[in-house]
């Protein structure tokens, strides 16, 4: 009988600090133009993650596909787009926080207001 969830085999279990440092290593290698190191770091990032984390539709999957093709410019473009989206979200959060803080200082009894960020 085949198990419903296949074993990880020789892959180490997912570890957030390890994935974080491997991801940082991959980003640094992509940004510096070091294809071999970027490919190796990508392998390290994905080895303990479920396959759904890096399907072709995900950003991580798109980075992997670009690295597989040897397309550093493509991988750099994907990272730039991701960075732009992250900055947009951070700016929106900052604006909402500042507006909320201003409202809180003028009206201490009002309930918190919901907010929405669209990327």
VMD Tcl script that builds the backbone (N, CA, C; Angstrom):
set m [mol new atoms 357]
animate dup $m
set s [atomselect $m all]
$s set {name element resname resid chain x y z} {
  {N N UNK 1 A 0.840 -1.182 0.000}
  {CA C UNK 1 A 0.000 0.000 0.000}
  {C C UNK 1 A 0.881 1.240 0.000}
  {N N UNK 2 A 0.590 2.174 -0.881}
  {CA C UNK 2 A 1.358 3.409 -0.987}
  {C C UNK 2 A 0.865 4.415 0.043}
  {N N UNK 3 A 1.799 5.053 0.769}
  {CA C UNK 3 A 1.355 6.036 1.766}
  {C C UNK 3 A 0.696 7.235 1.083}
  {N N UNK 4 A -0.269 7.851 1.751}
  {CA C UNK 4 A -0.964 9.015 1.207}
  {C C UNK 4 A -0.009 10.190 1.037}
  {N N UNK 5 A 0.899 10.324 1.965}
  {CA C UNK 5 A 1.905 11.384 1.881}
  {C C UNK 5 A 3.259 10.701 1.742}
  {N N UNK 6 A 3.917 10.881 0.605}
  {CA C UNK 6 A 5.190 10.195 0.407}
  {C C UNK 6 A 6.245 10.695 1.396}
  {N N UNK 7 A 7.157 9.818 1.809}
  {CA C UNK 7 A 8.205 10.241 2.729}
  {C C UNK 7 A 9.147 11.227 2.043}
  {N N UNK 8 A 9.846 12.000 2.852}
  {CA C UNK 8 A 10.782 12.984 2.318}
  {C C UNK 8 A 12.044 12.343 1.768}
  {N N UNK 9 A 12.250 11.090 2.057}
  {CA C UNK 9 A 13.460 10.422 1.578}
  {C C UNK 9 A 14.685 11.007 2.261}
  {N N UNK 10 A 15.665 11.410 1.466}
  {CA C UNK 10 A 16.887 11.945 2.070}
  {C C UNK 10 A 16.828 13.456 2.281}
  {N N UNK 11 A 15.673 14.070 2.019}
  {CA C UNK 11 A 15.550 15.506 2.241}
  {C C UNK 11 A 15.403 15.780 3.725}
  {N N UNK 12 A 16.097 16.814 4.165}
  {CA C UNK 12 A 15.980 17.215 5.563}
  {C C UNK 12 A 14.621 17.872 5.771}
  {N N UNK 13 A 14.050 17.748 6.964}
  {CA C UNK 13 A 12.784 18.423 7.224}
  {C C UNK 13 A 12.963 19.934 7.099}
  {N N UNK 14 A 11.890 20.604 6.772}
  {CA C UNK 14 A 11.907 22.048 6.586}
  {C C UNK 14 A 12.331 22.744 7.864}
  {N N UNK 15 A 13.242 23.680 7.721}
  {CA C UNK 15 A 13.705 24.470 8.857}
  {C C UNK 15 A 13.692 25.931 8.441}
  {N N UNK 16 A 12.889 26.740 9.107}
  {CA C UNK 16 A 12.730 28.137 8.713}
  {C C UNK 16 A 14.053 28.900 8.696}
  {N N UNK 17 A 14.901 28.834 9.732}
  {CA C UNK 17 A 16.158 29.577 9.660}
  {C C UNK 17 A 17.042 29.129 8.498}
  {N N UNK 18 A 17.062 27.837 8.216}
  {CA C UNK 18 A 17.869 27.322 7.115}
  {C C UNK 18 A 17.336 27.812 5.776}
  {N N UNK 19 A 16.027 27.723 5.578}
  {CA C UNK 19 A 15.424 28.177 4.327}
  {C C UNK 19 A 15.662 29.671 4.166}
  {N N UNK 20 A 15.526 30.418 5.242}
  {CA C UNK 20 A 15.733 31.865 5.180}
  {C C UNK 20 A 17.161 32.199 4.738}
  {N N UNK 21 A 18.143 31.545 5.323}
  {CA C UNK 21 A 19.535 31.837 4.945}
  {C C UNK 21 A 19.842 31.324 3.541}
  {N N UNK 22 A 19.286 30.169 3.175}
  {CA C UNK 22 A 19.474 29.657 1.810}
  {C C UNK 22 A 18.833 30.598 0.794}
  {N N UNK 23 A 17.654 31.120 1.123}
  {CA C UNK 23 A 16.980 32.052 0.222}
  {C C UNK 23 A 17.803 33.334 0.070}
  {N N UNK 24 A 18.311 33.853 1.180}
  {CA C UNK 24 A 19.148 35.062 1.133}
  {C C UNK 24 A 20.381 34.809 0.274}
  {N N UNK 25 A 20.982 33.621 0.422}
  {CA C UNK 25 A 22.152 33.236 -0.370}
  {C C UNK 25 A 21.795 33.190 -1.852}
  {N N UNK 26 A 20.623 32.638 -2.179}
  {CA C UNK 26 A 20.179 32.571 -3.567}
  {C C UNK 26 A 19.971 33.971 -4.133}
  {N N UNK 27 A 19.293 34.831 -3.389}
  {CA C UNK 27 A 19.041 36.200 -3.850}
  {C C UNK 27 A 20.360 36.936 -4.074}
  {N N UNK 28 A 21.277 36.813 -3.129}
  {CA C UNK 28 A 22.586 37.467 -3.283}
  {C C UNK 28 A 23.308 36.979 -4.531}
  {N N UNK 29 A 23.254 35.667 -4.777}
  {CA C UNK 29 A 23.931 35.106 -5.956}
  {C C UNK 29 A 23.277 35.587 -7.247}
  {N N UNK 30 A 21.962 35.644 -7.272}
  {CA C UNK 30 A 21.260 36.139 -8.464}
  {C C UNK 30 A 21.623 37.596 -8.705}
  {N N UNK 31 A 21.583 38.392 -7.659}
  {CA C UNK 31 A 21.869 39.817 -7.803}
  {C C UNK 31 A 23.315 40.074 -8.222}
  {N N UNK 32 A 24.223 39.203 -7.810}
  {CA C UNK 32 A 25.629 39.392 -8.174}
  {C C UNK 32 A 25.972 38.763 -9.523}
  {N N UNK 33 A 25.025 38.010 -10.103}
  {CA C UNK 33 A 25.254 37.400 -11.410}
  {C C UNK 33 A 25.987 36.078 -11.370}
  {N N UNK 34 A 25.967 35.389 -10.239}
  {CA C UNK 34 A 26.653 34.102 -10.072}
  {C C UNK 34 A 25.650 32.964 -10.293}
  {N N UNK 35 A 25.548 32.521 -11.537}
  {CA C UNK 35 A 24.549 31.513 -11.908}
  {C C UNK 35 A 24.735 30.202 -11.155}
  {N N UNK 36 A 25.948 29.687 -11.107}
  {CA C UNK 36 A 26.177 28.383 -10.464}
  {C C UNK 36 A 25.790 28.416 -8.990}
  {N N UNK 37 A 26.170 29.470 -8.290}
  {CA C UNK 37 A 25.827 29.578 -6.870}
  {C C UNK 37 A 24.326 29.764 -6.699}
  {N N UNK 38 A 23.703 30.548 -7.582}
  {CA C UNK 38 A 22.262 30.762 -7.507}
  {C C UNK 38 A 21.514 29.448 -7.707}
  {N N UNK 39 A 21.955 28.635 -8.673}
  {CA C UNK 39 A 21.316 27.342 -8.920}
  {C C UNK 39 A 21.483 26.415 -7.720}
  {N N UNK 40 A 22.666 26.397 -7.147}
  {CA C UNK 40 A 22.925 25.562 -5.980}
  {C C UNK 40 A 22.081 26.015 -4.786}
  {N N UNK 41 A 22.024 27.313 -4.579}
  {CA C UNK 41 A 21.241 27.852 -3.463}
  {C C UNK 41 A 19.752 27.587 -3.672}
  {N N UNK 42 A 19.285 27.671 -4.924}
  {CA C UNK 42 A 17.888 27.363 -5.220}
  {C C UNK 42 A 17.589 25.914 -4.822}
  {N N UNK 43 A 18.500 25.018 -5.157}
  {CA C UNK 43 A 18.325 23.623 -4.760}
  {C C UNK 43 A 18.252 23.465 -3.257}
  {N N UNK 44 A 19.076 24.221 -2.536}
  {CA C UNK 44 A 19.059 24.159 -1.077}
  {C C UNK 44 A 17.747 24.713 -0.524}
  {N N UNK 45 A 17.249 25.785 -1.128}
  {CA C UNK 45 A 15.992 26.389 -0.672}
  {C C UNK 45 A 14.843 25.406 -0.832}
  {N N UNK 46 A 14.785 24.752 -1.974}
  {CA C UNK 46 A 13.627 23.922 -2.292}
  {C C UNK 46 A 13.696 22.495 -1.758}
  {N N UNK 47 A 14.857 22.043 -1.321}
  {CA C UNK 47 A 14.983 20.621 -0.956}
  {C C UNK 47 A 14.078 20.201 0.190}
  {N N UNK 48 A 13.793 21.074 1.118}
  {CA C UNK 48 A 12.948 20.686 2.244}
  {C C UNK 48 A 11.538 21.229 2.155}
  {N N UNK 49 A 11.203 21.909 1.071}
  {CA C UNK 49 A 9.868 22.473 0.919}
  {C C UNK 49 A 8.964 21.518 0.150}
  {N N UNK 50 A 7.670 21.605 0.396}
  {CA C UNK 50 A 6.758 20.789 -0.422}
  {C C UNK 50 A 6.781 21.290 -1.865}
  {N N UNK 51 A 6.544 20.410 -2.793}
  {CA C UNK 51 A 6.572 20.755 -4.207}
  {C C UNK 51 A 5.627 21.882 -4.580}
  {N N UNK 52 A 4.558 22.041 -3.825}
  {CA C UNK 52 A 3.609 23.112 -4.124}
  {C C UNK 52 A 4.200 24.495 -3.867}
  {N N UNK 53 A 5.289 24.572 -3.140}
  {CA C UNK 53 A 5.919 25.868 -2.838}
  {C C UNK 53 A 6.650 26.436 -4.040}
  {N N UNK 54 A 6.981 25.581 -5.005}
  {CA C UNK 54 A 7.744 26.075 -6.153}
  {C C UNK 54 A 7.225 25.515 -7.478}
  {N N UNK 55 A 5.899 25.498 -7.607}
  {CA C UNK 55 A 5.288 25.130 -8.887}
  {C C UNK 55 A 5.529 26.256 -9.889}
  {N N UNK 56 A 5.329 26.003 -11.176}
  {CA C UNK 56 A 5.584 27.039 -12.184}
  {C C UNK 56 A 4.788 28.334 -11.978}
  {N N UNK 57 A 3.683 28.280 -11.243}
  {CA C UNK 57 A 2.867 29.469 -11.019}
  {C C UNK 57 A 3.386 30.345 -9.891}
  {N N UNK 58 A 4.235 29.799 -9.023}
  {CA C UNK 58 A 4.727 30.574 -7.885}
  {C C UNK 58 A 5.962 31.380 -8.279}
  {N N UNK 59 A 6.228 32.418 -7.508}
  {CA C UNK 59 A 7.409 33.236 -7.761}
  {C C UNK 59 A 8.670 32.388 -7.639}
  {N N UNK 60 A 8.718 31.542 -6.617}
  {CA C UNK 60 A 9.889 30.685 -6.439}
  {C C UNK 60 A 10.051 29.734 -7.618}
  {N N UNK 61 A 8.943 29.221 -8.123}
  {CA C UNK 61 A 8.992 28.349 -9.297}
  {C C UNK 61 A 9.472 29.080 -10.531}
  {N N UNK 62 A 9.044 30.313 -10.697}
  {CA C UNK 62 A 9.481 31.126 -11.840}
  {C C UNK 62 A 10.970 31.425 -11.759}
  {N N UNK 63 A 11.455 31.688 -10.562}
  {CA C UNK 63 A 12.896 31.914 -10.371}
  {C C UNK 63 A 13.656 30.643 -10.741}
  {N N UNK 64 A 13.169 29.492 -10.276}
  {CA C UNK 64 A 13.812 28.217 -10.583}
  {C C UNK 64 A 13.840 27.935 -12.071}
  {N N UNK 65 A 12.734 28.222 -12.757}
  {CA C UNK 65 A 12.689 27.999 -14.205}
  {C C UNK 65 A 13.706 28.892 -14.917}
  {N N UNK 66 A 13.807 30.130 -14.490}
  {CA C UNK 66 A 14.789 31.042 -15.090}
  {C C UNK 66 A 16.207 30.535 -14.840}
  {N N UNK 67 A 16.471 30.079 -13.630}
  {CA C UNK 67 A 17.811 29.560 -13.317}
  {C C UNK 67 A 18.099 28.290 -14.114}
  {N N UNK 68 A 17.093 27.433 -14.285}
  {CA C UNK 68 A 17.271 26.214 -15.092}
  {C C UNK 68 A 17.657 26.558 -16.525}
  {N N UNK 69 A 17.093 27.644 -17.036}
  {CA C UNK 69 A 17.415 28.081 -18.401}
  {C C UNK 69 A 18.741 28.841 -18.466}
  {N N UNK 70 A 19.331 29.128 -17.306}
  {CA C UNK 70 A 20.555 29.927 -17.270}
  {C C UNK 70 A 20.279 31.402 -17.497}
  {N N UNK 71 A 19.046 31.822 -17.235}
  {CA C UNK 71 A 18.594 33.183 -17.495}
  {C C UNK 71 A 18.683 34.035 -16.227}
  {N N UNK 72 A 19.874 34.529 -15.940}
  {CA C UNK 72 A 20.057 35.374 -14.763}
  {C C UNK 72 A 19.267 36.674 -14.878}
  {N N UNK 73 A 19.209 37.251 -16.085}
  {CA C UNK 73 A 18.435 38.489 -16.254}
  {C C UNK 73 A 16.971 38.257 -15.922}
  {N N UNK 74 A 16.432 37.122 -16.337}
  {CA C UNK 74 A 15.046 36.794 -16.013}
  {C C UNK 74 A 14.839 36.638 -14.515}
  {N N UNK 75 A 15.752 35.928 -13.850}
  {CA C UNK 75 A 15.657 35.746 -12.397}
  {C C UNK 75 A 15.781 37.089 -11.684}
  {N N UNK 76 A 16.675 37.947 -12.164}
  {CA C UNK 76 A 16.829 39.275 -11.570}
  {C C UNK 76 A 15.560 40.096 -11.749}
  {N N UNK 77 A 14.932 39.976 -12.913}
  {CA C UNK 77 A 13.680 40.690 -13.162}
  {C C UNK 77 A 12.564 40.228 -12.243}
  {N N UNK 78 A 12.492 38.929 -12.009}
  {CA C UNK 78 A 11.476 38.383 -11.105}
  {C C UNK 78 A 11.699 38.924 -9.696}
  {N N UNK 79 A 12.953 38.935 -9.252}
  {CA C UNK 79 A 13.259 39.464 -7.919}
  {C C UNK 79 A 12.943 40.952 -7.824}
  {N N UNK 80 A 13.236 41.699 -8.883}
  {CA C UNK 80 A 12.928 43.132 -8.889}
  {C C UNK 80 A 11.423 43.358 -8.778}
  {N N UNK 81 A 10.650 42.559 -9.506}
  {CA C UNK 81 A 9.194 42.665 -9.420}
  {C C UNK 81 A 8.686 42.329 -8.033}
  {N N UNK 82 A 9.281 41.320 -7.421}
  {CA C UNK 82 A 8.901 40.930 -6.067}
  {C C UNK 82 A 9.234 42.046 -5.082}
  {N N UNK 83 A 10.397 42.638 -5.252}
  {CA C UNK 83 A 10.802 43.743 -4.382}
  {C C UNK 83 A 9.860 44.938 -4.545}
  {N N UNK 84 A 9.486 45.237 -5.781}
  {CA C UNK 84 A 8.568 46.352 -6.029}
  {C C UNK 84 A 7.215 46.103 -5.354}
  {N N UNK 85 A 6.722 44.866 -5.446}
  {CA C UNK 85 A 5.452 44.529 -4.788}
  {C C UNK 85 A 5.577 44.658 -3.272}
  {N N UNK 86 A 6.687 44.182 -2.719}
  {CA C UNK 86 A 6.890 44.262 -1.271}
  {C C UNK 86 A 6.935 45.716 -0.815}
  {N N UNK 87 A 7.616 46.581 -1.574}
  {CA C UNK 87 A 7.680 47.999 -1.216}
  {C C UNK 87 A 6.301 48.640 -1.292}
  {N N UNK 88 A 5.516 48.252 -2.279}
  {CA C UNK 88 A 4.157 48.786 -2.414}
  {C C UNK 88 A 3.320 48.407 -1.192}
  {N N UNK 89 A 3.432 47.154 -0.772}
  {CA C UNK 89 A 2.695 46.698 0.405}
  {C C UNK 89 A 3.165 47.438 1.647}
  {N N UNK 90 A 4.472 47.575 1.812}
  {CA C UNK 90 A 4.999 48.276 2.986}
  {C C UNK 90 A 4.545 49.733 3.032}
  {N N UNK 91 A 4.541 50.387 1.870}
  {CA C UNK 91 A 4.060 51.777 1.828}
  {C C UNK 91 A 2.586 51.859 2.208}
  {N N UNK 92 A 1.788 50.934 1.707}
  {CA C UNK 92 A 0.365 50.929 2.032}
  {C C UNK 92 A 0.147 50.687 3.525}
  {N N UNK 93 A 0.895 49.758 4.086}
  {CA C UNK 93 A 0.793 49.483 5.521}
  {C C UNK 93 A 1.204 50.723 6.314}
  {N N UNK 94 A 2.259 51.383 5.883}
  {CA C UNK 94 A 2.714 52.590 6.571}
  {C C UNK 94 A 1.641 53.680 6.524}
  {N N UNK 95 A 1.012 53.875 5.361}
  {CA C UNK 95 A -0.028 54.892 5.236}
  {C C UNK 95 A -1.218 54.579 6.139}
  {N N UNK 96 A -1.626 53.318 6.145}
  {CA C UNK 96 A -2.753 52.918 6.985}
  {C C UNK 96 A -2.396 53.087 8.454}
  {N N UNK 97 A -1.197 52.707 8.825}
  {CA C UNK 97 A -0.758 52.829 10.217}
  {C C UNK 97 A -0.722 54.290 10.637}
  {N N UNK 98 A -0.167 55.148 9.776}
  {CA C UNK 98 A -0.105 56.573 10.108}
  {C C UNK 98 A -1.504 57.165 10.230}
  {N N UNK 99 A -2.394 56.807 9.315}
  {CA C UNK 99 A -3.765 57.300 9.370}
  {C C UNK 99 A -4.468 56.788 10.620}
  {N N UNK 100 A -4.236 55.527 10.951}
  {CA C UNK 100 A -4.851 54.937 12.135}
  {C C UNK 100 A -4.328 55.600 13.404}
  {N N UNK 101 A -3.022 55.846 13.447}
  {CA C UNK 101 A -2.435 56.502 14.617}
  {C C UNK 101 A -2.976 57.917 14.774}
  {N N UNK 102 A -3.149 58.619 13.667}
  {CA C UNK 102 A -3.706 59.969 13.721}
  {C C UNK 102 A -5.149 59.925 14.223}
  {N N UNK 103 A -5.922 58.960 13.725}
  {CA C UNK 103 A -7.313 58.824 14.159}
  {C C UNK 103 A -7.385 58.406 15.618}
  {N N UNK 104 A -6.482 57.523 16.034}
  {CA C UNK 104 A -6.470 57.065 17.424}
  {C C UNK 104 A -6.160 58.203 18.381}
  {N N UNK 105 A -5.285 59.083 17.977}
  {CA C UNK 105 A -4.926 60.180 18.875}
  {C C UNK 105 A -6.056 61.198 18.985}
  {N N UNK 106 A -6.940 61.283 17.975}
  {CA C UNK 106 A -8.049 62.231 18.033}
  {C C UNK 106 A -9.318 61.612 18.619}
  {N N UNK 107 A -9.445 60.283 18.537}
  {CA C UNK 107 A -10.664 59.621 19.020}
  {C C UNK 107 A -10.303 58.273 19.634}
  {N N UNK 108 A -10.066 58.270 20.917}
  {CA C UNK 108 A -9.608 57.060 21.605}
  {C C UNK 108 A -10.687 55.987 21.721}
  {N N UNK 109 A -11.983 56.339 21.579}
  {CA C UNK 109 A -13.062 55.373 21.798}
  {C C UNK 109 A -13.567 54.695 20.535}
  {N N UNK 110 A -13.054 55.061 19.363}
  {CA C UNK 110 A -13.571 54.461 18.131}
  {C C UNK 110 A -12.948 53.084 17.900}
  {N N UNK 111 A -13.728 52.144 17.330}
  {CA C UNK 111 A -13.196 50.798 17.058}
  {C C UNK 111 A -12.188 50.848 15.905}
  {N N UNK 112 A -11.274 49.888 15.836}
  {CA C UNK 112 A -10.316 49.869 14.729}
  {C C UNK 112 A -11.034 49.678 13.407}
  {N N UNK 113 A -10.517 50.320 12.377}
  {CA C UNK 113 A -11.103 50.218 11.042}
  {C C UNK 113 A -10.354 49.162 10.222}
  {N N UNK 114 A -11.086 48.362 9.441}
  {CA C UNK 114 A -10.413 47.393 8.578}
  {C C UNK 114 A -9.744 48.128 7.417}
  {N N UNK 115 A -8.719 47.503 6.838}
  {CA C UNK 115 A -8.088 48.078 5.663}
  {C C UNK 115 A -7.801 46.978 4.674}
  {N N UNK 116 A -7.587 47.383 3.426}
  {CA C UNK 116 A -7.372 46.424 2.350}
  {C C UNK 116 A -6.189 46.886 1.510}
  {N N UNK 117 A -5.308 45.956 1.195}
  {CA C UNK 117 A -4.158 46.239 0.346}
  {C C UNK 117 A -4.293 45.386 -0.894}
  {N N UNK 118 A -4.241 46.028 -2.042}
  {CA C UNK 118 A -4.335 45.315 -3.316}
  {C C UNK 118 A -3.022 45.457 -4.052}
  {N N UNK 119 A -2.488 44.317 -4.502}
  {CA C UNK 119 A -1.218 44.342 -5.235}
  {C C UNK 119 A -1.508 44.201 -6.705}
}
mol reanalyze $m
mol bondsrecalc $m
mol representation Tube
mol addrep $m
